[in-house]
Amino acid sequence: MLDITLPDGSVRQYPSALSVMDVATSIGAGLAKAALAGSVDGQLVDLSHVIDRNVILAILTPKDAQGLEVIRHSTAHLMAHAVKSLFPEAQVTIGPVIENGFYYDFAYHRAFTPEDLVEIEKRMAQLSDKNEPVVRQVLPRDEAVAYFKGLGESYKAQIIESIPQHEDVSLYSEGSFTDLCRGPHVPSTGKLKHFKLMKVAGAYWRGDHNNEMLQRIYGTAWESKEALEQYLTMLEESEKRDHRRLGRELDLFHIDDHAPGLVFWHPLGWRVWQGVEQYMRRVYQDNGYLEVKGPQVLDKSLWEKTGHWDKYRDNMFTTDSEKRDYALKPMNCPGHLLIFKQGLKSYRDLPLRYGEFGQCHRNEPSGGLHGIMRVRGFTQDDGHIFCTEDQILQECTDFTALLQKVYKDFGFEDIIYKVATRPAQRIGSDEVWDKAEAALIHSLNASGCEYILSPGDGAFYGPKIEYTLKDALGRQWQCGTIQVDFSMPERLEAEYVALDGTRQRPVMLHRAIVGSLERFIGILIEQHSGAFPTWLAPNQVAVLTISQNQAQYASDVAKMLKNQGLRAVVDASSDKITYKIRSYSMQKLPYLLVIGDKESASGLVAVRARGNIDLGTMTVQDFLTKIQTDITQKA
C-alpha cells in the first residue's frame, strides 16, 4: 500500500502506483477538473507523474501561487507555438516565467510589429480552443541536440549542448510544436485562457552584448478573466502614476545622458527630497541616533578586509592616486565601523547608534536603470547599531515600531515582514545564530507582526528582517531591513570593554527604513500620483487673485503663510482666474486661496482643496489652523 499525505495532514492509501491526476480524481471531480500540476515532496511535477512510494502530495490549482506559475510557464510555450505557426522561420530560444507574466526570446529576420502581436495572440486563443494535450517525453542529450538541429532550431541545440553529455533532457509537445523544458506544464492547452501580450523589446542572446540581438515578447497570464482585467487596469493606473512622467510634468527632476543613472533635482523636487531627509533626521534625533558623515572614497584595502571587494568589485566605481587604489563607496557600513573604532568604547556606551544620509555609488548595468527607482548614485538613510548580544532583541523590537510609524506617516500601513535565516555557507557558531534568529522572530512577535520565514536566505554573517511595503495599487516595494552582523566587527577588529574588563566584539546591526531616498521618493510619487500630502508637498498653497486689484492683499496673505513656515506662491498676473485655478490644480497643490474684491475688503480668503473641493471663505487665521492640523497629522 502507498501512503499519500495531503496538505491538511490527512493520509490516503492506494494499493499500487498511480498518477497525480489519479489521486486528484479519487479525491473529487471538482479537484480533478481544476488540477494543473502536483507538488511531490516539494518538487513540482506534471499530473501524469507516477507516484510509486509514500509521499507528501499537493494538487496545484489556479488558486495556488505555484499553480499560477505553471499557467504562465505553459502560456509562454503556447506563445512560442503560435509564433512558430505564423512565422515558421523564427527560432525559439528561452522563455521563463517572470513577475506577473512571462517572456520568450525569438530570432527572426525582421522586427515584430504591434500588428504581429495581435495576430500571435489570436493564434494563441485558437490553439487554446483546440485543447491539445501537453505531453512530456525524455530523450538522451545528444539525441535531443540532433532533433532540434534537424528542425533548424540552432539556439535550442546550443542550450542542450551546455547540459552534461550523459544527462537526459525532457521535451514537451502540444500538437505540432515541441519545446525543450523541465516542466511541469498544464495537462492541455485548454487550461490557458486568460492572457495578454504586452510588448516587444530587444534582448541579447544569453544576456551577453557581444551576442546577437533577439526579440523578446512579453506577456501576462492569469487564473481568471477577472484577475487579468484587474491586472491590466492596474497597469493603466501605474502608467498614469509613472514617476518619470510625473517628474517631468511637475518639474521635479530629470535624468540626463551626460550623467546616466544620476539624478538632477529641480527646485520643487529638491523640496520633496529635503522634506524626506529632514523628517528622517528628526527620526534620528528622537530615537537616540548620532548623525555622522563618512568619506565618499576609501582605500581598496578596506573593501578587501570587509569582503566587499570580492563580492561587489564589478559594481564599484574605482580610481587611483599616487599608486594607491580607491573605490567610491557602494555602502556606508565600513565607514561607520572606522568611526566606532576611534576611541575605546565601554559596555556603558552600548547600544551606540550611528545614522548617516550616506551617498553611495554602484555601477549598475545601463539596461537596469529605471528613472530614480534604479540609479547609480543614491543616498541611504543608513544606520548602524553597535550592541551586545543581549541587546539585539530590544533594538530590533524598537526598530520595527519606529519603521511602522515612519511608513504610516508617509502613507503606507500594509507591510510584509520576512525573516531570512541561516544559509548553508555561513560564519559563526550555531549558538550565536540561534540567538540572533530568535531575537528577530521575538521582536516581530512582540510587535504583533505576522511574518514569512525564508530559510537559508540570510547573509553569510547573520540573519535579517526584510520589510516590504504595499502601495495604493498593491505593488510591493522592499525598502527597510535590519541585519545582524557578527562578521564585519571581527574583520575590522572592533571591540569594547565589557563589564568584566575583557575586550569583546560588538554585534553590528545594519538598518535602513526608507533605503535609497531616490527610490523612496519615486515610490512616493507613484503612491500619491504626484499629489503629495500637505506636509510633504513642494508648494502647499497658491494665492490667486481674480484681478490685479488684489495684488497687495494677496502678497500680504502669502507673507503671513510663509511666516508660519508654509511653502506658498502668489499669482497676481492678469490671467483669468479659471486659467490660474486649472494651472495650479494640474500642479497638484493641496490648497488654492482665491482672492477677489470681496475677500480683499473683508480680510478673507476663498479656499479650494485639491480635487476641486470648495471649502468656502474663511479668515486667514482659520485657514492657518486647518493647514497646520493637516501638517501635524501628516494628513
MARKE-135423 format. One record per residue (C-alpha): residue number from 1; residue in one letter; x, y, z. Coordinates in steps of 0.5 Angstrom, whole numbers, m for minus. Layout:
<nodes>
> k,r,east,north,up
> NUM,a,X,Y,Z .
...
</nodes>
This chain:
<nodes>
> k,r,east,north,up
> 1,m,0,0,0 .
> 2,l,2,7,m1 .
> 3,d,1,13,4 .
> 4,i,0,19,1 .
> 5,t,0,25,6 .
> 6,l,m4,31,3 .
> 7,p,m3,39,6 .
> 8,d,m9,38,11 .
> 9,g,m5,32,14 .
> 10,s,m10,27,12 .
> 11,v,m7,21,9 .
> 12,r,m10,17,3 .
> 13,q,m8,10,2 .
> 14,y,m7,7,m5 .
> 15,p,m6,m1,m7 .
> 16,s,m1,1,m13 .
> 17,a,3,6,m16 .
> 18,l,m2,12,m19 .
> 19,s,m1,19,m23 .
> 20,v,m2,25,m19 .
> 21,m,m8,26,m23 .
> 22,d,m11,19,m21 .
> 23,v,m10,22,m14 .
> 24,a,m14,28,m16 .
> 25,t,m19,24,m19 .
> 26,s,m20,20,m13 .
> 27,i,m21,26,m8 .
> 28,g,m26,29,m12 .
> 29,a,m29,31,m19 .
> 30,g,m28,38,m18 .
> 31,l,m21,38,m16 .
> 32,a,m19,34,m22 .
> 33,k,m22,39,m26 .
> 34,a,m18,45,m23 .
> 35,a,m12,41,m23 .
> 36,l,m6,44,m26 .
> 37,a,0,40,m23 .
> 38,g,3,37,m17 .
> 39,s,8,38,m12 .
> 40,v,11,31,m9 .
> 41,d,15,32,m3 .
> 42,g,16,40,m5 .
> 43,q,18,38,m12 .
> 44,l,14,41,m18 .
> 45,v,11,35,m23 .
> 46,d,6,34,m28 .
> 47,l,m1,31,m27 .
> 48,s,2,25,m31 .
> 49,h,8,24,m26 .
> 50,v,7,17,m23 .
> 51,i,8,16,m15 .
> 52,d,10,9,m13 .
> 53,r,13,11,m6 .
> 54,n,10,14,0 .
> 55,v,10,22,m1 .
> 56,i,7,29,1 .
> 57,l,3,31,m4 .
> 58,a,0,38,m6 .
> 59,i,m5,38,m12 .
> 60,l,m4,45,m15 .
> 61,t,m10,49,m18 .
> 62,p,m10,56,m21 .
> 63,k,m12,59,m14 .
> 64,d,m4,57,m12 .
> 65,a,1,61,m13 .
> 66,q,5,55,m16 .
> 67,g,m1,54,m20 .
> 68,l,m1,61,m23 .
> 69,e,7,60,m24 .
> 70,v,5,53,m28 .
> 71,i,0,57,m32 .
> 72,r,5,63,m34 .
> 73,h,10,58,m36 .
> 74,s,6,54,m40 .
> 75,t,3,60,m43 .
> 76,a,10,62,m45 .
> 77,h,10,56,m49 .
> 78,l,3,57,m52 .
> 79,m,6,64,m55 .
> 80,a,12,60,m58 .
> 81,h,8,55,m61 .
> 82,a,3,61,m64 .
> 83,v,10,65,m67 .
> 84,k,12,58,m70 .
> 85,s,6,57,m73 .
> 86,l,5,64,m76 .
> 87,f,13,65,m77 .
> 88,p,16,58,m79 .
> 89,e,23,61,m80 .
> 90,a,23,64,m73 .
> 91,q,27,61,m68 .
> 92,v,25,60,m61 .
> 93,t,31,61,m55 .
> 94,i,29,62,m48 .
> 95,g,22,63,m45 .
> 96,p,22,64,m37 .
> 97,v,16,66,m32 .
> 98,i,17,73,m29 .
> 99,e,14,77,m24 .
> 100,n,6,77,m26 .
> 101,g,8,74,m33 .
> 102,f,13,71,m38 .
> 103,y,17,73,m44 .
> 104,y,20,69,m50 .
> 105,d,26,71,m54 .
> 106,f,26,70,m61 .
> 107,a,31,70,m67 .
> 108,y,27,73,m73 .
> 109,h,30,77,m79 .
> 110,r,25,83,m78 .
> 111,a,22,86,m72 .
> 112,f,16,84,m70 .
> 113,t,10,89,m70 .
> 114,p,4,91,m66 .
> 115,e,0,88,m71 .
> 116,d,4,82,m71 .
> 117,l,3,81,m63 .
> 118,v,m5,82,m64 .
> 119,e,m4,76,m69 .
> 120,i,0,72,m65 .
> 121,e,m5,73,m59 .
> 122,k,m11,71,m64 .
> 123,r,m7,65,m66 .
> 124,m,m6,63,m58 .
> 125,a,m13,63,m57 .
> 126,q,m14,59,m63 .
> 127,l,m9,54,m60 .
> 128,s,m12,54,m53 .
> 129,d,m19,53,m56 .
> 130,k,m16,46,m59 .
> 131,n,m15,44,m52 .
> 132,e,m9,40,m55 .
> 133,p,m6,35,m50 .
> 134,v,1,37,m47 .
> 135,v,6,31,m47 .
> 136,r,12,30,m44 .
> 137,q,18,26,m47 .
> 138,v,25,24,m45 .
> 139,l,31,24,m49 .
> 140,p,38,23,m49 .
> 141,r,42,29,m49 .
> 142,d,46,28,m56 .
> 143,e,39,25,m59 .
> 144,a,36,32,m57 .
> 145,v,41,36,m60 .
> 146,a,40,32,m66 .
> 147,y,33,33,m66 .
> 148,f,33,41,m65 .
> 149,k,39,42,m70 .
> 150,g,34,38,m75 .
> 151,l,29,43,m74 .
> 152,g,33,49,m75 .
> 153,e,33,51,m68 .
> 154,s,40,52,m67 .
> 155,y,39,56,m61 .
> 156,k,36,50,m57 .
> 157,a,41,46,m60 .
> 158,q,46,50,m56 .
> 159,i,42,50,m50 .
> 160,i,42,43,m50 .
> 161,e,50,42,m51 .
> 162,s,51,46,m45 .
> 163,i,48,40,m41 .
> 164,p,53,35,m39 .
> 165,q,53,30,m44 .
> 166,h,50,24,m40 .
> 167,e,44,27,m38 .
> 168,d,37,26,m41 .
> 169,v,33,32,m42 .
> 170,s,25,33,m42 .
> 171,l,21,36,m48 .
> 172,y,14,38,m48 .
> 173,s,10,37,m54 .
> 174,e,3,40,m56 .
> 175,g,0,39,m63 .
> 176,s,6,40,m68 .
> 177,f,10,44,m63 .
> 178,t,16,41,m59 .
> 179,d,20,45,m54 .
> 180,l,25,44,m49 .
> 181,c,23,45,m42 .
> 182,r,24,42,m35 .
> 183,g,17,43,m34 .
> 184,p,12,42,m31 .
> 185,h,6,44,m35 .
> 186,v,m1,44,m35 .
> 187,p,m4,38,m38 .
> 188,s,m7,41,m44 .
> 189,t,m7,48,m48 .
> 190,g,m15,49,m46 .
> 191,k,m13,51,m39 .
> 192,l,m9,57,m42 .
> 193,k,m15,62,m43 .
> 194,h,m13,69,m40 .
> 195,f,m7,72,m43 .
> 196,k,m5,78,m46 .
> 197,l,1,80,m50 .
> 198,m,4,87,m48 .
> 199,k,10,89,m52 .
> 200,v,17,87,m56 .
> 201,a,24,89,m53 .
> 202,g,31,87,m55 .
> 203,a,35,82,m52 .
> 204,y,42,80,m53 .
> 205,w,43,72,m53 .
> 206,r,44,70,m46 .
> 207,g,45,77,m44 .
> 208,d,51,78,m47 .
> 209,h,52,84,m51 .
> 210,n,57,81,m55 .
> 211,n,52,76,m58 .
> 212,e,47,77,m63 .
> 213,m,40,81,m61 .
> 214,l,34,78,m61 .
> 215,q,27,80,m60 .
> 216,r,23,79,m53 .
> 217,i,16,79,m53 .
> 218,y,13,80,m46 .
> 219,g,6,77,m44 .
> 220,t,2,76,m38 .
> 221,a,m3,71,m36 .
> 222,w,m8,70,m30 .
> 223,e,m12,65,m27 .
> 224,s,m19,68,m29 .
> 225,k,m22,74,m33 .
> 226,e,m23,78,m27 .
> 227,a,m16,77,m25 .
> 228,l,m13,79,m32 .
> 229,e,m17,85,m32 .
> 230,q,m16,87,m25 .
> 231,y,m8,87,m27 .
> 232,l,m9,91,m34 .
> 233,t,m13,96,m30 .
> 234,m,m7,97,m25 .
> 235,l,m2,97,m31 .
> 236,e,m6,103,m34 .
> 237,e,m6,106,m27 .
> 238,s,1,105,m26 .
> 239,e,3,109,m33 .
> 240,k,m1,115,m30 .
> 241,r,3,115,m24 .
> 242,d,9,113,m27 .
> 243,h,14,117,m23 .
> 244,r,18,119,m29 .
> 245,r,13,122,m33 .
> 246,l,10,126,m27 .
> 247,g,17,128,m25 .
> 248,r,17,132,m32 .
> 249,e,10,134,m31 .
> 250,l,11,137,m24 .
> 251,d,18,139,m26 .
> 252,l,21,135,m20 .
> 253,f,28,132,m23 .
> 254,h,31,130,m30 .
> 255,i,36,124,m32 .
> 256,d,41,127,m37 .
> 257,d,45,123,m42 .
> 258,h,51,127,m39 .
> 259,a,51,123,m32 .
> 260,p,47,116,m34 .
> 261,g,44,114,m27 .
> 262,l,45,120,m23 .
> 263,v,39,125,m22 .
> 264,f,39,132,m23 .
> 265,w,34,135,m18 .
> 266,h,30,141,m20 .
> 267,p,28,146,m14 .
> 268,l,21,143,m13 .
> 269,g,24,136,m13 .
> 270,w,29,138,m8 .
> 271,r,24,141,m3 .
> 272,v,21,134,m3 .
> 273,w,28,131,m2 .
> 274,q,29,136,4 .
> 275,g,22,134,7 .
> 276,v,24,127,7 .
> 277,e,31,128,9 .
> 278,q,29,133,15 .
> 279,y,24,128,17 .
> 280,m,29,122,18 .
> 281,r,34,127,21 .
> 282,r,28,128,26 .
> 283,v,27,121,27 .
> 284,y,35,120,28 .
> 285,q,35,125,33 .
> 286,d,29,123,37 .
> 287,n,31,116,37 .
> 288,g,38,116,40 .
> 289,y,42,116,34 .
> 290,l,48,120,33 .
> 291,e,49,123,26 .
> 292,v,56,122,23 .
> 293,k,59,123,16 .
> 294,g,64,119,12 .
> 295,p,68,120,6 .
> 296,q,66,118,m1 .
> 297,v,73,115,m3 .
> 298,l,76,109,1 .
> 299,d,82,105,0 .
> 300,k,82,99,m4 .
> 301,s,85,95,2 .
> 302,l,79,97,7 .
> 303,w,74,94,2 .
> 304,e,78,87,2 .
> 305,k,78,87,9 .
> 306,t,71,87,10 .
> 307,g,70,82,4 .
> 308,h,66,87,m1 .
> 309,w,72,87,m6 .
> 310,d,71,80,m8 .
> 311,k,63,81,m8 .
> 312,y,62,88,m11 .
> 313,r,68,89,m15 .
> 314,d,64,89,m21 .
> 315,n,59,94,m19 .
> 316,m,64,99,m16 .
> 317,f,67,105,m19 .
> 318,t,75,106,m18 .
> 319,t,80,111,m18 .
> 320,d,87,111,m16 .
> 321,s,92,117,m14 .
> 322,e,99,116,m12 .
> 323,k,100,109,m14 .
> 324,r,94,107,m9 .
> 325,d,87,104,m11 .
> 326,y,81,107,m8 .
> 327,a,73,106,m9 .
> 328,l,67,110,m9 .
> 329,k,63,107,m3 .
> 330,p,58,103,m5 .
> 331,m,55,102,2 .
> 332,n,57,106,9 .
> 333,c,58,101,14 .
> 334,p,66,100,14 .
> 335,g,66,108,15 .
> 336,h,62,107,21 .
> 337,l,66,102,24 .
> 338,l,72,106,23 .
> 339,i,68,112,27 .
> 340,f,67,107,32 .
> 341,k,74,105,33 .
> 342,q,76,112,34 .
> 343,g,77,112,42 .
> 344,l,76,106,47 .
> 345,k,69,104,48 .
> 346,s,66,101,54 .
> 347,y,59,97,55 .
> 348,r,56,103,58 .
> 349,d,57,106,51 .
> 350,l,52,101,48 .
> 351,p,48,101,45 .
> 352,l,51,106,40 .
> 353,r,47,108,34 .
> 354,y,50,112,28 .
> 355,g,46,115,23 .
> 356,e,48,118,16 .
> 357,f,45,120,10 .
> 358,g,51,117,6 .
> 359,q,51,118,m1 .
> 360,c,53,111,m5 .
> 361,h,55,109,m12 .
> 362,r,54,103,m15 .
> 363,n,56,101,m23 .
> 364,e,49,99,m25 .
> 365,p,48,96,m32 .
> 366,s,45,101,m36 .
> 367,g,40,97,m38 .
> 368,g,37,96,m31 .
> 369,l,37,104,m30 .
> 370,h,30,106,m28 .
> 371,g,28,113,m27 .
> 372,i,30,115,m20 .
> 373,m,28,108,m18 .
> 374,r,34,105,m20 .
> 375,v,40,109,m20 .
> 376,r,48,109,m20 .
> 377,g,48,115,m15 .
> 378,f,44,114,m9 .
> 379,t,43,117,m1 .
> 380,q,41,112,4 .
> 381,d,38,113,11 .
> 382,d,43,109,13 .
> 383,g,44,107,21 .
> 384,h,49,102,24 .
> 385,i,47,100,32 .
> 386,f,53,97,36 .
> 387,c,51,93,41 .
> 388,t,52,87,46 .
> 389,e,48,80,44 .
> 390,d,44,81,50 .
> 391,q,41,88,47 .
> 392,i,39,85,40 .
> 393,l,32,83,42 .
> 394,q,30,90,45 .
> 395,e,34,94,39 .
> 396,c,30,90,34 .
> 397,t,23,91,37 .
> 398,d,25,98,38 .
> 399,f,27,99,30 .
> 400,t,20,95,28 .
> 401,a,16,100,32 .
> 402,l,20,106,29 .
> 403,l,19,104,22 .
> 404,q,12,102,23 .
> 405,k,11,110,25 .
> 406,v,15,112,19 .
> 407,y,12,108,14 .
> 408,k,5,111,17 .
> 409,d,7,118,16 .
> 410,f,9,117,9 .
> 411,g,2,114,8 .
> 412,f,4,106,8 .
> 413,e,1,102,13 .
> 414,d,1,95,10 .
> 415,i,7,92,11 .
> 416,i,10,85,9 .
> 417,y,15,82,14 .
> 418,k,20,77,12 .
> 419,v,26,73,17 .
> 420,a,31,71,13 .
> 421,t,35,65,17 .
> 422,r,42,62,16 .
> 423,p,45,60,10 .
> 424,a,49,53,9 .
> 425,q,55,57,8 .
> 426,r,56,62,14 .
> 427,i,61,64,19 .
> 428,g,59,64,27 .
> 429,s,57,59,32 .
> 430,d,50,55,32 .
> 431,e,49,58,39 .
> 432,v,50,65,36 .
> 433,w,46,64,30 .
> 434,d,40,61,35 .
> 435,k,40,67,39 .
> 436,a,40,72,33 .
> 437,e,35,69,29 .
> 438,a,31,68,36 .
> 439,a,31,76,37 .
> 440,l,29,78,30 .
> 441,i,23,73,31 .
> 442,h,21,75,38 .
> 443,s,22,82,36 .
> 444,l,16,81,31 .
> 445,n,12,77,35 .
> 446,a,13,83,41 .
> 447,s,10,88,35 .
> 448,g,4,84,33 .
> 449,c,7,82,26 .
> 450,e,6,76,22 .
> 451,y,12,74,18 .
> 452,i,14,70,13 .
> 453,l,20,65,14 .
> 454,s,25,65,9 .
> 455,p,30,59,11 .
> 456,g,37,60,8 .
> 457,d,36,67,5 .
> 458,g,40,70,11 .
> 459,a,47,74,9 .
> 460,f,53,69,11 .
> 461,y,55,74,17 .
> 462,g,48,74,20 .
> 463,p,40,73,19 .
> 464,k,36,79,18 .
> 465,i,29,82,17 .
> 466,e,26,85,11 .
> 467,y,21,90,11 .
> 468,t,16,91,4 .
> 469,l,11,96,4 .
> 470,k,5,95,m1 .
> 471,d,3,102,m5 .
> 472,a,m4,104,m7 .
> 473,l,m4,99,m13 .
> 474,g,m2,93,m9 .
> 475,r,5,93,m11 .
> 476,q,11,91,m7 .
> 477,w,17,95,m5 .
> 478,q,22,92,0 .
> 479,c,25,98,3 .
> 480,g,27,97,10 .
> 481,t,32,92,13 .
> 482,i,35,90,20 .
> 483,q,41,85,19 .
> 484,v,45,82,25 .
> 485,d,53,82,23 .
> 486,f,58,79,27 .
> 487,s,63,79,21 .
> 488,m,65,86,20 .
> 489,p,67,88,27 .
> 490,e,71,82,27 .
> 491,r,74,83,21 .
> 492,l,76,90,22 .
> 493,e,78,89,30 .
> 494,a,72,93,33 .
> 495,e,72,92,41 .
> 496,y,69,95,47 .
> 497,v,71,94,54 .
> 498,a,66,89,58 .
> 499,l,63,89,65 .
> 500,d,69,84,67 .
> 501,g,74,88,64 .
> 502,t,75,84,58 .
> 503,r,75,86,51 .
> 504,q,69,84,47 .
> 505,r,67,84,40 .
> 506,p,60,88,39 .
> 507,v,55,86,35 .
> 508,m,53,91,29 .
> 509,l,46,92,27 .
> 510,h,45,94,20 .
> 511,r,39,98,19 .
> 512,a,35,102,14 .
> 513,i,28,105,14 .
> 514,v,27,108,7 .
> 515,g,33,106,4 .
> 516,s,35,110,m2 .
> 517,l,32,116,m2 .
> 518,e,32,117,m9 .
> 519,r,28,110,m10 .
> 520,f,23,112,m4 .
> 521,i,21,119,m7 .
> 522,g,20,115,m13 .
> 523,i,15,111,m9 .
> 524,l,12,117,m6 .
> 525,i,11,120,m13 .
> 526,e,7,114,m15 .
> 527,q,4,112,m9 .
> 528,h,1,119,m9 .
> 529,s,0,120,m16 .
> 530,g,5,127,m15 .
> 531,a,m1,130,m10 .
> 532,f,4,129,m4 .
> 533,p,1,130,3 .
> 534,t,1,137,5 .
> 535,w,7,136,10 .
> 536,l,11,134,4 .
> 537,a,8,138,m2 .
> 538,p,14,142,m5 .
> 539,n,9,148,m5 .
> 540,q,3,148,0 .
> 541,v,m1,154,m2 .
> 542,a,m2,158,m8 .
> 543,v,m5,165,m7 .
> 544,l,m9,167,m13 .
> 545,t,m12,174,m15 .
> 546,i,m18,175,m19 .
> 547,s,m15,182,m22 .
> 548,q,m9,186,m20 .
> 549,n,m13,190,m15 .
> 550,q,m12,185,m10 .
> 551,a,m4,184,m11 .
> 552,q,m2,188,m5 .
> 553,y,m7,184,0 .
> 554,a,m5,177,m4 .
> 555,s,2,179,m2 .
> 556,d,1,180,5 .
> 557,v,m3,174,6 .
> 558,a,3,170,3 .
> 559,k,7,173,7 .
> 560,m,3,171,13 .
> 561,l,3,164,11 .
> 562,k,11,164,10 .
> 563,n,12,167,17 .
> 564,q,9,161,19 .
> 565,g,13,156,15 .
> 566,l,9,155,10 .
> 567,r,11,154,2 .
> 568,a,7,159,m1 .
> 569,v,7,162,m8 .
> 570,v,3,168,m11 .
> 571,d,0,169,m18 .
> 572,a,m3,176,m18 .
> 573,s,m2,176,m26 .
> 574,s,m7,179,m31 .
> 575,d,m9,172,m33 .
> 576,k,m16,169,m32 .
> 577,i,m18,166,m25 .
> 578,t,m20,160,m29 .
> 579,y,m14,159,m32 .
> 580,k,m10,160,m26 .
> 581,i,m14,155,m22 .
> 582,r,m13,150,m27 .
> 583,s,m6,151,m28 .
> 584,y,m5,150,m20 .
> 585,s,m9,145,m20 .
> 586,m,m5,141,m25 .
> 587,q,1,142,m21 .
> 588,k,m3,138,m15 .
> 589,l,m2,144,m10 .
> 590,p,m6,142,m3 .
> 591,y,m10,149,m3 .
> 592,l,m11,155,m7 .
> 593,l,m13,161,m4 .
> 594,v,m18,165,m9 .
> 595,i,m18,173,m7 .
> 596,g,m23,178,m10 .
> 597,d,m25,185,m8 .
> 598,k,m30,182,m3 .
> 599,e,m25,178,0 .
> 600,s,m20,183,0 .
> 601,a,m24,188,3 .
> 602,s,m27,183,9 .
> 603,g,m20,180,10 .
> 604,l,m22,173,8 .
> 605,v,m20,168,3 .
> 606,a,m24,163,m1 .
> 607,v,m21,156,0 .
> 608,r,m20,151,m5 .
> 609,a,m18,144,m3 .
> 610,r,m14,139,m8 .
> 611,g,m19,136,m12 .
> 612,n,m23,142,m14 .
> 613,i,m27,142,m7 .
> 614,d,m30,148,m5 .
> 615,l,m29,150,3 .
> 616,g,m32,157,3 .
> 617,t,m29,163,5 .
> 618,m,m25,164,12 .
> 619,t,m20,168,16 .
> 620,v,m13,167,14 .
> 621,q,m12,165,21 .
> 622,d,m17,160,21 .
> 623,f,m14,157,14 .
> 624,l,m7,157,18 .
> 625,t,m11,153,24 .
> 626,k,m13,148,18 .
> 627,i,m7,147,14 .
> 628,q,m3,147,21 .
> 629,t,m7,141,23 .
> 630,d,m6,137,16 .
> 631,i,1,138,17 .
> 632,t,2,136,24 .
> 633,q,m3,130,23 .
> 634,k,1,128,17 .
> 635,a,m6,128,13 .
</nodes>
